């Protein structure tokens, strides 16, 4: 078969690739994209909600006071950004973390503390990242996305830390997650290109690819293993420390947290499409 040339009708009819937000979209297509983006971000909210809830309980138990909102939201936002931005690495890392977490819980039973589980999973995933080659899975933009997620989460947490003491009653978990997920998502998408440019100026993207991959995998595997521990800890009867109390409290709050995360994510994703923000996978 002959290849198209400048004199053929095939070449004349060919169109270059356009970004998703560049071409005009018909009403029907726009509605479908808005619905699709709402679903995608509601799933991100589903991941964000239990992670933030567990971190908030840990920070509160450690006596962080109002700063607990900022730290928990920042860490959850950064972890969500890495999970969303790393794509293939995210699947491998969370699989390693979940498997390592289950293995440690089975082998050590009630002696398996949260820190031990996270440490084992992180070291194992980092070792895989350093020794196994992933030539098509290097995500050099992830440092910038991580900074965007961290700062977006810290901003949302700072708003809650300031407004919370002024409110006559504590905010419900549902309202907190609906607010954080929607605001964090919109700020993240709106600022991520700028943060990626900052990471380039800081030479973060010039590091060897395997180092970036190992750090990404260690973070995500530690989160996955810690999540496994937080879910299983009340069933194991471990020592009643801060992490155990945080795990038990998270179990009571998880339903409202997930519902708030789903609603906040759907609302944030819908607004992102309404105002034609770029999809992050285009960066």
N, C-alpha and C positions, 0 to 999 in steps of 0.2 A: 504494500500500500504506500502510495506516495505521501510525503509530508506536505503540509500546507505551506504555500509560499505567498509572497505579497501580491501575486497576480491571481490567486485563486479566490473563489467565493468563500471557501472555508476560513481563510485568514481574515477576510473582510468581516465575517460574521462573528469572529472570536472576540470576547470581551475580557479585559484584564480583571484580576481578582479585586474586589472591593471589600472594605471593612463592613462589618455587620451594620453599623450605624450610618454608613455613608450613603447608601442608596435609599430612595424614597420607598416607604413600605405602605402597602394597601391596608385598609381598615381591618380586613379579616386577618391578614398576616400579623398586623400589629397586636391584635387581641390575643392571637395564639402565642406570640413571643412574650407578651406581658404575663400570660398565664404560665408559660414555661419558666420564665425567670422567677415568678413567685414560688413555684414548686421547688426550683433549685435552691433558692435562698431559705425556704422553709426547712429544707433538709439540713442546710448549714446551721440554722437555728436549733434544729434537733440535736446536733452534735455540740453546739456551743452551750446549750442550757445546762446539761448535767455537769459539764466541765467547769463552768462558772460557779454553779451551786456548790460543788465540792470544794473548789478553791476558796470561795467566800467563807464557807464554814471553817476551813483550816485557818485562814487569815484571822477570822474573828476569834477562834480559839487560842490563837497565839498572841492576842491582845493588840491587834493592829488598829482597832477602833474604826473611825470613818475612812482611814486609808485602806481598809480591807476592800472596799468597793473598787478603788483605783487599781490596786494590785491584782485582784481577781479578774476584773474586766480587761486589764491590759494583757495579762498572761493568757487569758482565754482568747482574746482577740488576736494576739500574736500566733498562738497555736492554731487557731482556725485559719489564719492567713497562710501559714506554712502548709497545712493540710490541703487547703484549696489550691495553693499555688504549685505544689510539688508534684501533683498528679501521680505518675507511676510510682515514684518513690514513696508516696504516701501509703499506697496499698501494701507495698512490701514492708514498710516500717511498722505499720499498725499490725500487720500479721505477725511479725517477729515479736513485737511488744506484747500482744495478746497471748501468744503461745508461751513466751517466757514468763509472763505473769501467772498463767495457769500452772506451769511447771513448778515454779517456785512455791506457790501456794500448796501444791500437792506434796512436794518433797519436804518442805519445812513446816507445813501446817500452821499451828498457832504461833510459831516463832518467826513467821514471815511478816516483818513490818513494812510499812509503806515505803520508807526510804530504801530498804533492801531490794524490794521488788523493782522499783524505778531504776535503781543503780544497775542491777543485773541486766535488765532489758536494754538500757541505754548503752552500756558497754558492749553488749552483744551486737546491737544494731550498728554501732560505730565501727566495730571490727569488720562487719560485713561490708559497710560502706567503703572502708579503706582497702579491703582485699579483693572485692568483686568489682569488675568493670561494668559500668552502665553507660555505654557510649552514647545512647540516645536519650538518656534520662537526666542529663545534667541541667539543673534549673538555676542558672546564674542570676536570674531576677529575684529569687526567693529572699535574699537578704533585704532587698528593698521592700518586698511585700511583707516580710516579718516586721520591719520598722513601721510600716503603714498600719498593720494590724495592732501592734503594741500601742502606738500613739492614739489611734482611734478609740481603742478600748479604754485607755487611761482618761481620755477626755470624757467619755460617757460615764465612767466611774467617778470622775471628779464632780460632774454635775450632780450625781446622786449623793456624794459625800457632802456637798454644800447644801443641797436642798433638803436632804433627809432630816437633819436636826431641826429644821424650821417647820417641818410637817407635823401636825398634831398626833398622827399615828404612824407606826412603821409602814413602809411600803410593802404591799404583798409581793410574793415571789413572782406571781404571774405578771404584775405590772412592771416590775424591775426587768424581767427578761424580755418582755415585749418592747420596752423602751430601748434597752441596750442592744438587742440584736438588730433592730431597725436602724437606729442611729449609727451603730458601729459599722454596719454594712454600707450605708450610704457614704459615710465619711471615708471608709476604706477605699471604695471604688473611686470616689472623687479625688483622693489624694495619692493613690498608689503610684501613678506615673511620676509625680514629683519626688516621692521617696525613692523610686528606682533610680532617678537621675542623681539623687544624693548619694545612694550607695555606689554609683559609678565614680563620683567625685572622690569618695572615700576609699576607692580602690578595693571595695569588698568583692566585686565581681571578677577581679583579676587573680583571685586566689586559685590554686589548682582545683580542678573539678572534683576530684575525689575527696578533698577536704570539705568542700561545701556539701557534698552528698552525705558524708559521714556525720556532720553536724545535724543536718536535716533529719537523717534517720534516727540519730540518738534522741532528738527532741520528741519526735512522733512516737517512737517506741516507748519512751518513758511515760508519755501521756497515756498510751494505750494500756501499758502495764499498771499504771496507777489507777486507771479507770476500772480495770478488772479487780484490783484490790478493794477499791471503794465500794464496789457492788457486793463483793464476797465477804468483806470483813465482818458484818453483823452476824453472818452465818457461822463464822469460825470461832467466835468467842475469844478473840485476842484480848490482850491487856487493855484496860480502859484508859487509854491515853487520849491526847488531843485528836489524833487522826481517827481513832475509833469512834469518838463522840461525833466528829464531823461526818463520818460515814453514816452513822445512825440518823443524824439530823437530815442529811441529804436524802435518805430514803423517805422521810416524811414529806419533804418538799419537792421531790422529783416530778410528781405528776403536774403540779401547777407550773413548775419550771419548764417542763417540756411543752406544755400548752402555750405558755407565753413565748417561748422560743419559736415555735411553729408560726404563731400569729405575727410576731415581730419580723421574722424572716420573710413571710409571704408579703407583708405590707412593704418592707424595705425593697424586696425584689420588684414588686409591682411599680413602686415609685421610681426605681432606677430605670425601668423600661419606659415609663410615662415621660420622663425627662430626658430619654435617649442617652443615658450614660453608656460608655463602652463596656463590653463584656471583658472581664479580666483575662480570659484565656487568649485575647488578642495581643496582650503585652509580651 
